Amino acid sequence: MTMFLATPPRQAERNQIRVATAAASSAVLMLMFGMLATWLKFRDASPLRASTRGAKMLRDWLPADIKIPEVATNTMLATLVIACVIAQWAAYASRRDDSAHTSLALAIVAMLGVAAINAQVAIYLQMQLVLRDGAYQTMFYAVTGSMLALLASGVVYSVVALFRSFAGRTSDHHVVSAHAMYWYVLTAAFTAMWFIVYVQK
């Protein structure tokens, strides 16, 4: 007598990595937007001074001898936008079990993250700020240094995902998609910082 066994139910896809990444991304946004709110509070509390032409009053927040290298800051923003596109390419390739392109895309994202970190270090070297010279310098290093540490965490995430791809974990689509989400969040946080710290000054 032939026995027919019922097909076992299909296991639901595990989303622990996505949930953990979403929680970390929320923490990143809260940290950066909280620091930017503190930056704006310090800037609004700074005294007023007359502009060079004397036509209007300006907040005396950015010291007159400090120049922000706009080319490097704009390049950094463009680098992170490109990193988002490549991270999405990695997620696209992973869903199609294309390990070669997944690995290539993850490696490029890691290199773009290193390039963004290098650009921030170049900004520090060009500006030559001393941490204890004033409130602006202290806040500048606090905000941009936090963003620099977050970018380093993004590079670590890319390297870990890359090694998993090298190991043949082609079914780990959730890891690569969570990786893309994290880079989107990093780029959003940097864009806010870029506008407030580097553009509005």
C-alpha positions in Angstrom: 0.0 0.0 0.0 1.5 3.3 -1.1 1.6 6.1 1.5 1.4 9.6 0.3 3.0 12.1 2.6 1.9 15.7 2.7 4.3 18.2 1.3 5.9 20.1 4.3 4.9 23.8 4.4 7.4 26.2 2.8 9.4 28.0 5.4 9.0 31.7 5.5 12.0 33.7 4.5 14.0 34.9 7.5 14.0 38.6 7.9 16.2 39.0 11.0 18.9 40.8 9.0 16.4 43.2 7.5 14.8 43.9 10.9 18.2 44.5 12.5 19.3 46.7 9.7 16.1 48.7 9.9 16.6 49.2 13.7 20.2 50.3 13.1 19.1 52.6 10.3 16.6 54.2 12.6 19.3 54.7 15.2 21.5 56.3 12.5 18.8 58.8 11.5 18.0 59.7 15.1 21.7 60.2 15.9 22.4 62.4 12.9 19.2 64.4 13.0 19.6 65.0 16.7 23.2 66.2 16.1 22.0 68.5 13.3 19.3 69.9 15.5 21.9 70.7 18.1 24.0 72.3 15.4 21.1 74.5 14.3 20.5 75.4 18.0 24.1 76.5 18.5 24.0 78.5 15.2 20.8 80.3 16.1 22.2 81.2 19.5 25.3 82.8 18.0 25.5 86.6 18.1 24.7 88.8 15.1 27.3 90.7 13.1 27.1 93.1 10.1 27.9 91.6 6.7 31.0 92.8 4.8 28.9 95.3 2.9 26.9 96.3 6.0 23.6 95.7 4.2 22.3 93.0 6.5 23.0 91.2 9.8 24.5 87.7 9.8 24.9 85.0 12.5 28.5 85.1 13.7 28.7 81.3 13.7 31.2 80.4 11.0 34.6 82.0 11.7 35.7 84.4 9.0 39.0 82.6 8.4 37.4 79.2 7.8 36.8 78.2 4.2 34.8 75.0 3.4 36.2 73.1 0.4 33.0 72.8 -1.7 34.5 70.6 -4.4 35.4 67.9 -1.9 32.0 68.1 -0.1 30.1 67.9 -3.4 32.2 65.1 -4.6 31.5 63.2 -1.4 27.8 63.6 -1.9 28.0 62.4 -5.5 30.1 59.4 -4.4 27.4 58.3 -1.9 24.6 58.7 -4.5 26.6 56.4 -6.9 27.1 54.0 -4.0 23.3 53.7 -3.6 22.9 52.9 -7.2 25.6 50.2 -7.1 24.2 48.8 -3.9 20.8 48.4 -5.6 22.5 46.7 -8.5 24.0 44.2 -6.0 20.5 43.5 -4.6 19.2 43.1 -8.2 21.9 40.6 -9.1 21.5 38.7 -5.8 17.8 38.2 -6.5 18.8 36.6 -9.8 21.4 34.4 -8.2 24.1 36.2 -10.1 27.0 35.8 -7.7 29.6 37.3 -10.0 27.8 40.6 -10.4 26.7 40.6 -6.8 30.3 40.3 -5.6 31.5 42.9 -8.1 28.8 45.4 -7.0 29.5 44.9 -3.3 33.2 45.4 -3.9 32.5 48.7 -5.8 30.2 49.9 -2.9 33.0 49.2 -0.4 35.5 51.1 -2.5 33.1 54.0 -2.9 32.6 54.1 0.8 36.4 54.2 1.3 36.6 57.0 -1.3 33.9 59.0 0.7 35.9 58.5 3.9 39.0 59.7 2.1 37.2 62.8 0.9 36.2 63.6 4.5 39.8 63.3 5.6 40.8 65.6 2.8 38.3 68.1 4.0 39.8 68.0 7.5 43.3 68.5 6.1 42.2 71.5 4.0 40.2 73.2 6.7 42.8 72.6 9.4 40.4 73.3 12.3 41.5 73.0 15.9 39.0 71.2 18.1 39.2 73.5 21.1 39.2 76.8 19.2 35.5 77.4 19.6 31.9 76.1 19.5 31.9 75.9 15.7 35.0 73.7 15.6 33.8 71.4 18.3 30.4 70.9 16.7 31.9 70.5 13.3 34.1 67.6 14.4 31.3 66.1 16.4 28.8 66.0 13.5 31.2 65.1 10.7 33.2 62.7 12.9 29.9 60.8 13.7 29.1 60.7 10.0 32.6 59.4 9.3 32.2 56.6 11.8 28.8 55.7 10.2 30.4 55.5 6.8 33.1 53.2 8.1 30.3 50.9 9.5 28.8 50.9 6.0 32.1 49.8 4.5 32.3 47.0 7.1 28.8 46.0 6.1 29.8 45.9 2.4 32.9 43.8 3.2 30.9 41.3 5.3 28.3 41.0 2.5 31.1 40.6 0.0 32.7 37.7 1.9 29.4 36.0 2.2 29.0 36.3 -1.6 32.5 34.9 -2.1 31.5 32.0 0.1 28.7 31.1 -2.3 25.8 32.3 -0.2 23.8 33.1 -3.3 20.5 32.6 -1.4 21.2 35.4 1.1 19.1 37.9 -0.8 17.9 39.5 2.4 21.4 40.3 3.4 22.2 42.2 0.2 18.9 44.0 0.1 19.4 45.1 3.8 22.8 46.3 2.8 21.3 48.4 0.1 18.8 49.9 2.6 21.6 50.8 5.0 23.5 52.7 2.3 20.3 54.5 1.3 20.0 55.6 5.0 23.6 56.7 5.2 23.2 58.8 2.0 20.1 60.4 3.3 21.8 61.3 6.6 24.8 62.6 4.8 22.7 64.7 2.4 21.0 66.4 5.4 24.5 67.0 7.0 25.9 68.3 3.7 23.1 70.8 3.3 23.2 72.1 6.9 26.9 72.0 7.6 28.5 72.5 4.2 26.0 74.5 2.2 24.1 76.6 4.8 27.2 76.7 7.0 
